[in-house]
Amino acid sequence: GRLEAVTQQMGYHPQYLDSFLKTQHYLMHMDGPLPFDCRHYIAIMAAARHQCRYLVNLHVLQFLRAGGDPQWLRGLEFIPPKLRNLNEINKILAHRPWLITKEHIEKLLKISEWSWSLAELVHAVVLLAHCHALASFVFGCGCEQDEGLGGRGSLKPLSLGNQCFCETTAGNSCSQELLRINRKRSLDSCMELDSLRERMQRIHVETEGRDEMRLLQQDREEGEGHGAEVGVQGGNSYGIPGWLSPFADTDGEVTGATNLACYMQDPDFGYQDFARRDEDQTQVFRVQDYSWEDHGFSLVNRLYSDIGHLLDEKFRMVDGLQSSAMAKRQGCEPSVFKRGIWNYIHCMFGIRYDDYDYAEVNQLLERMLKVYIKTVTCYPEKTNSEMFDRFWKQFKHSEKVHVNLLILEARMQAELLYALQAITQYMI
């Protein structure tokens, strides 16, 4: 019944948390173009690009609960070619989204046995961008670590009995309970966390029992057809083969995948600083020519019903969060300060606003904050607890979480803009 770590951190801003949970639940569990097991496998592929064991383990568990083939968890060589073909766009979106072209889109949509539909591809792109950005948040707030520093709290390994945070909006009971308590006290209270754990345990105990019974039944049925193979490889009380590293512990806890390389190709491909190019090369992305509000929203909402509204609400929600304390310390208005962070993140991905004076970024953001933002945004796996503790020592933990929420949403929107623009160019 432990309160999931991402929810703990986002809980400092309960209105945003509610919007995030609704979007996550819709992406993973509601009607959509992609099968449920494929959604979680795509999330595994996305999280692996940043070596985010925390998210990989969460979605491995959900992949199996959705009836996914355990063989797929051996790596990309064991998945259908259609899903494996998504690897290239996953790699580019995660590290250098400005390289996405309509040719990448055309390659996935071409008529063949393994082609994607436009609706499926839009769903996949949103999932990839969502999980890349969420990996930044996970590393930025210390959710990846077993023991947090600087007030982040101790994070224990995920138990097989726990639900992924993307399920906590089922019936909206958990989300509303968390929001109600958040309005009274801060989430860093130990007594409050104990109370939340007990409440969430009571709320989920029946659902979890049914899920585990279904998983056991599934494994028994699969074991009848593949018993010899499982017997050779070894297994555990859940019927999961022993080679499945995230479930290797005999006490039933997810300990962390020992090798994430099997979920990605070209592991050395990473972020490189975006710079102005010659006319025949990659150009700066100008929001005046293609924006979320005027172009991306309508396209994604047309091909994947309602997700546009949920994403738009989330973008607006993070922009509307109170940040008066942060802005006051910098001697500016809250909107000016948040826009400086947002535009700095987009600038690192080659996205520019013609109506913005980028000299403001250096005036508003001190060096340590810029280093932290760039690391969490571009190569989050390099983030460490010292970086989190050093930037803005005088700021509250909730204010640091707010910065990480801005990173999450700005990065996600940047990836979506490039991908959706390429899809638009293909459709023209």
C-alpha positions in Angstrom: 0.0 0.0 0.0 3.0 2.3 -0.3 2.2 5.7 -1.9 4.0 5.6 -5.2 7.0 7.9 -5.4 6.1 10.0 -8.4 2.7 10.6 -6.8 4.5 11.6 -3.6 6.5 14.3 -5.4 3.7 15.6 -7.6 1.4 15.7 -4.6 3.1 19.0 -3.5 1.0 20.4 -6.3 -2.4 18.5 -6.1 -4.2 20.3 -8.9 -1.4 19.3 -11.3 -1.3 15.8 -9.9 -5.0 15.3 -10.7 -4.5 16.4 -14.3 -1.4 14.3 -14.7 -3.1 11.1 -13.3 -6.1 11.6 -15.7 -3.8 11.9 -18.7 -1.6 8.9 -17.6 -4.7 6.7 -17.0 -6.2 7.6 -20.3 -3.0 6.9 -22.2 -2.5 3.5 -20.5 -5.9 2.1 -19.6 -8.7 3.7 -21.6 -9.9 3.0 -25.2 -7.3 3.9 -27.8 -5.7 2.7 -31.0 -3.0 0.6 -29.4 -3.4 -2.7 -27.5 -2.7 -2.4 -23.7 0.3 -4.6 -23.7 1.9 -2.7 -26.5 1.4 0.6 -24.7 3.4 -0.6 -21.7 6.1 -2.1 -23.9 6.5 1.2 -25.7 6.8 2.9 -22.2 9.5 0.4 -21.4 11.4 1.2 -24.6 11.1 5.0 -23.9 12.3 4.7 -20.3 15.2 2.5 -21.3 16.6 5.3 -23.5 17.4 7.2 -20.3 18.3 4.1 -18.2 15.3 4.7 -16.0 14.9 1.5 -14.1 12.2 2.9 -12.0 9.8 3.4 -14.9 11.0 0.2 -16.7 10.1 -1.9 -13.6 6.7 -0.3 -13.2 5.8 -0.9 -16.8 7.2 -4.4 -16.9 4.8 -5.3 -14.2 1.9 -3.6 -16.0 2.9 -5.2 -19.3 2.5 -8.7 -17.7 -0.8 -7.7 -16.0 -2.1 -6.6 -19.4 -1.4 -10.1 -20.7 1.9 -9.3 -22.5 4.1 -12.1 -23.8 6.9 -12.6 -21.2 9.3 -13.5 -24.1 9.1 -9.8 -25.2 10.9 -8.8 -22.1 14.0 -10.6 -23.3 14.6 -7.6 -25.6 13.8 -6.0 -29.0 14.8 -9.2 -30.9 11.9 -11.0 -29.4 9.1 -8.5 -30.2 7.1 -8.1 -33.5 8.8 -6.2 -36.3 6.1 -3.6 -36.2 6.9 -2.6 -32.6 10.6 -3.0 -33.2 10.4 -0.5 -36.1 9.4 2.2 -33.6 13.0 2.0 -32.1 14.4 4.7 -34.5 11.8 7.3 -33.8 12.1 6.5 -30.0 15.8 7.1 -30.1 15.6 10.4 -32.0 12.7 11.8 -30.0 14.5 11.0 -26.7 17.8 12.7 -27.6 17.6 14.9 -30.8 14.0 15.4 -31.7 14.9 18.1 -34.3 16.1 15.2 -36.5 12.6 13.8 -37.0 11.5 14.1 -40.6 8.5 13.1 -42.7 10.6 10.3 -44.1 10.7 8.7 -40.6 6.9 8.9 -40.5 6.5 7.5 -44.0 8.7 4.6 -43.2 6.4 3.6 -40.4 3.2 4.2 -42.3 4.2 2.6 -45.6 1.9 -0.2 -46.8 3.2 -3.5 -45.6 2.4 -6.3 -43.2 4.0 -4.3 -40.3 2.8 -0.8 -41.1 1.3 1.6 -38.6 -1.9 3.5 -39.0 -1.8 7.3 -38.4 -3.9 6.9 -35.2 -1.6 4.2 -33.8 1.4 6.3 -34.6 0.0 9.3 -32.8 -0.8 7.2 -29.8 2.8 5.8 -29.8 4.4 9.2 -30.2 2.4 10.7 -27.3 3.4 7.7 -25.2 7.1 8.1 -26.1 7.2 11.8 -25.4 5.2 11.3 -22.1 7.7 8.6 -20.8 10.8 10.5 -21.9 9.6 13.5 -20.1 8.5 11.5 -17.1 12.0 9.9 -16.9 13.4 13.5 -16.5 11.0 14.1 -13.6 11.8 10.7 -12.0 15.6 11.5 -12.0 15.1 15.2 -11.2 13.1 14.5 -8.0 15.2 11.5 -6.9 12.5 8.8 -7.5 15.1 6.6 -9.1 17.1 6.3 -5.9 16.4 3.8 -3.1 17.2 6.4 -0.5 16.4 10.1 -1.1 18.4 13.0 0.2 17.5 16.6 0.9 14.0 15.8 2.1 13.0 13.5 -0.7 12.4 10.5 1.5 13.2 6.8 1.3 11.9 4.9 -1.7 11.7 1.2 -1.3 11.6 -1.3 -4.2 8.2 -1.8 -5.9 6.3 -4.7 -4.5 4.4 -7.0 -6.9 1.2 -6.2 -5.0 1.4 -2.5 -5.6 -0.4 -0.7 -8.5 1.4 1.5 -10.9 0.6 5.2 -10.4 -1.2 5.2 -13.8 -4.0 3.2 -12.2 -4.6 5.3 -9.2 -7.4 7.3 -10.9 -9.6 4.3 -11.3 -12.9 5.5 -9.9 -10.9 8.6 -9.0 -11.1 7.5 -5.3 -7.4 7.5 -4.7 -6.8 10.8 -6.5 -9.5 12.6 -4.6 -8.4 11.2 -1.3 -4.9 12.4 -2.0 -6.0 15.8 -3.1 -8.2 16.2 0.0 -5.3 15.4 2.4 -2.9 17.6 0.4 -5.0 20.6 1.1 -4.6 20.1 4.8 -0.9 19.2 5.2 2.3 18.8 3.3 3.1 15.4 1.9 6.5 15.3 3.7 4.7 14.4 7.0 5.6 10.9 8.0 2.3 10.5 9.9 0.4 11.5 6.8 2.2 9.1 4.5 1.4 6.3 6.9 -2.2 7.3 6.8 -2.2 7.4 3.0 -0.6 4.0 2.8 -3.3 2.5 4.9 -6.1 4.2 3.0 -4.7 3.2 -0.4 -4.2 -0.3 0.8 -7.9 -0.6 1.8 -9.1 1.0 -1.4 -7.0 -1.3 -3.7 -7.0 -4.6 -1.8 -9.9 -6.2 -3.7 -8.7 -4.9 -7.1 -5.2 -6.1 -6.5 -6.4 -9.5 -5.4 -8.4 -10.0 -8.6 -5.4 -8.8 -10.7 -3.0 -11.2 -9.0 -5.5 -14.1 -9.4 -5.8 -13.3 -13.1 -2.0 -13.1 -13.4 -1.6 -16.5 -11.7 -4.2 -18.1 -13.9 -2.6 -16.6 -17.0 0.8 -17.9 -16.0 -0.6 -21.4 -15.3 -2.3 -21.5 -18.7 0.9 -20.4 -20.5 2.9 -22.8 -18.4 0.9 -25.7 -19.8 2.1 -24.8 -23.3 5.6 -23.7 -22.4 6.3 -25.6 -19.3 9.5 -27.2 -20.5 11.0 -23.9 -21.4 10.1 -22.2 -18.2 11.3 -25.2 -16.2 14.7 -24.9 -17.8 15.0 -21.2 -17.2 13.7 -21.3 -13.7 10.8 -19.2 -12.3 9.2 -18.0 -9.1 5.9 -18.1 -7.3 4.3 -16.0 -9.9 5.2 -18.3 -12.7 7.5 -15.7 -14.2 10.7 -17.1 -15.8 13.9 -16.7 -13.8 15.6 -14.8 -16.6 13.2 -11.9 -16.1 15.7 -9.8 -14.1 13.3 -7.2 -12.6 11.5 -10.1 -10.7 14.6 -12.1 -9.7 14.1 -11.7 -5.9 12.5 -14.6 -4.1 10.6 -12.2 -1.8 8.5 -11.0 -4.8 9.9 -7.5 -5.0 11.0 -5.7 -8.1 14.7 -5.0 -7.6 15.6 -3.2 -10.8 16.5 -4.6 -14.2 20.1 -5.5 -14.4 20.4 -4.8 -18.1 18.3 -2.3 -19.9 20.4 -2.4 -23.1 18.2 -5.2 -24.5 15.4 -2.7 -24.9 17.3 -0.3 -27.1 19.6 -0.1 -30.1 22.5 2.3 -30.6 22.9 3.1 -26.9 25.7 5.6 -27.6 23.3 7.9 -29.4 22.6 10.8 -27.0 21.9 14.5 -26.8 24.1 16.9 -28.7 23.8 20.7 -28.3 21.5 22.2 -30.9 23.2 24.9 -32.9 22.1 27.0 -35.9 22.7 25.2 -39.1 23.4 26.1 -42.7 20.4 26.6 -45.0 20.6 23.0 -46.3 20.6 21.5 -42.8 18.4 21.4 -39.8 16.7 24.7 -39.1 15.6 26.4 -36.0 12.0 25.4 -35.2 9.9 28.6 -35.0 6.8 28.4 -32.9 5.2 31.1 -35.0 5.2 28.6 -37.9 4.0 25.5 -36.0 2.6 25.7 -32.5 0.8 23.4 -30.1 -2.2 25.8 -29.8 -2.7 26.4 -33.5 -1.5 23.1 -35.1 -0.5 20.2 -32.7 -3.6 20.2 -30.6 -6.1 19.8 -33.4 -4.0 17.1 -35.2 -3.5 14.9 -32.1 -7.1 15.3 -31.0 -8.4 14.4 -34.4 -6.3 11.2 -34.6 -6.5 10.1 -30.9 -9.8 11.3 -29.5 -9.7 13.5 -26.4 -6.0 13.2 -25.7 -5.5 16.7 -27.0 -7.8 18.1 -24.4 -6.0 16.2 -21.6 -2.6 17.3 -22.8 -3.7 20.9 -23.2 -5.1 20.9 -19.7 -1.8 19.6 -18.3 0.2 22.2 -20.2 -2.1 25.0 -18.9 -2.1 23.5 -15.4 1.7 23.6 -15.0 1.7 27.2 -16.3 -0.9 28.2 -13.8 0.9 26.8 -10.7 1.7 29.4 -8.0 5.4 30.3 -8.1 5.3 33.7 -6.4 8.0 32.7 -3.9 10.4 31.6 -6.7 9.8 34.7 -8.7 10.0 37.0 -5.8 13.5 35.7 -5.0 14.5 36.5 -8.5 12.9 39.9 -8.4 10.4 39.4 -11.2 6.8 38.4 -12.0 5.8 34.7 -11.7 4.8 34.5 -15.4 8.2 36.0 -16.5 10.1 33.6 -14.4 8.2 30.5 -15.6 8.4 31.6 -19.2 12.2 32.0 -18.8 12.5 28.4 -17.7 10.1 27.1 -20.4 11.8 29.0 -23.2 15.3 27.9 -22.1 14.2 24.3 -22.2 12.7 24.7 -25.7 15.8 26.6 -26.8 18.0 23.5 -26.0 15.8 21.6 -28.5 16.1 24.2 -31.2 12.6 25.8 -30.6 12.6 29.6 -30.7 10.0 32.3 -30.0 10.4 35.4 -32.2 8.7 37.6 -29.5 11.1 36.6 -26.7 14.4 38.3 -25.7 16.7 35.4 -24.8 19.0 37.7 -22.9 16.4 37.4 -20.1 17.3 33.7 -19.6 20.8 34.6 -18.3 19.3 37.4 -16.2 16.6 35.2 -14.6 18.3 31.9 -14.2 21.5 31.5 -12.2 24.2 29.2 -13.3 23.5 26.3 -11.0 19.9 26.3 -11.9 20.7 26.3 -15.6 23.1 23.4 -15.2 20.4 21.5 -13.3 17.7 22.2 -15.9 19.9 21.2 -18.8 21.0 18.0 -17.1 17.5 16.9 -16.1 16.1 17.8 -19.5 18.8 16.5 -21.9 20.5 13.6 -20.1 18.5 13.0 -16.9 20.4 9.7 -16.1 23.4 11.9 -15.2 21.4 13.7 -12.5 22.5 13.1 -8.9 21.4 14.0 -5.4 24.2 16.6 -5.0 22.9 18.5 -8.0 19.4 18.5 -6.6 20.6 19.7 -3.2 22.9 22.4 -4.6 20.5 24.3 -6.7 18.6 26.9 -4.7 19.4 25.7 -1.3 17.2 28.4 0.2 14.1 27.1 -1.8 11.4 24.8 -0.5 11.2 21.2 -1.7 7.8 22.0 -3.3 9.5 24.8 -5.3 12.1 22.4 -6.7 9.4 20.0 -7.6 7.7 22.8 -9.5 10.8 23.4 -11.5 10.8 19.7 -12.4 7.2 19.8 -13.5 8.0 22.7 -15.8 10.9 20.6 -17.2 8.5 17.6 -17.7 5.9 19.6 -19.6 8.2 21.8 -21.7 10.2 18.8 -22.8 7.1 16.8 -23.6 5.7 19.6 -25.7 9.0 20.0 -27.5 9.1 16.4 -28.6 5.4 16.5 -29.6 5.9 19.6 -31.7 8.7 18.0 -33.8 6.8 14.7 -34.2 3.5 16.2 -35.0 5.0 18.6 -37.5 6.7 15.7 -39.3 3.3 13.9 -39.4 1.6 17.0 -40.8 4.3 17.3 -43.5 3.7 13.7 -44.4 -0.1 14.2 -44.7 0.2 17.3 -46.9 
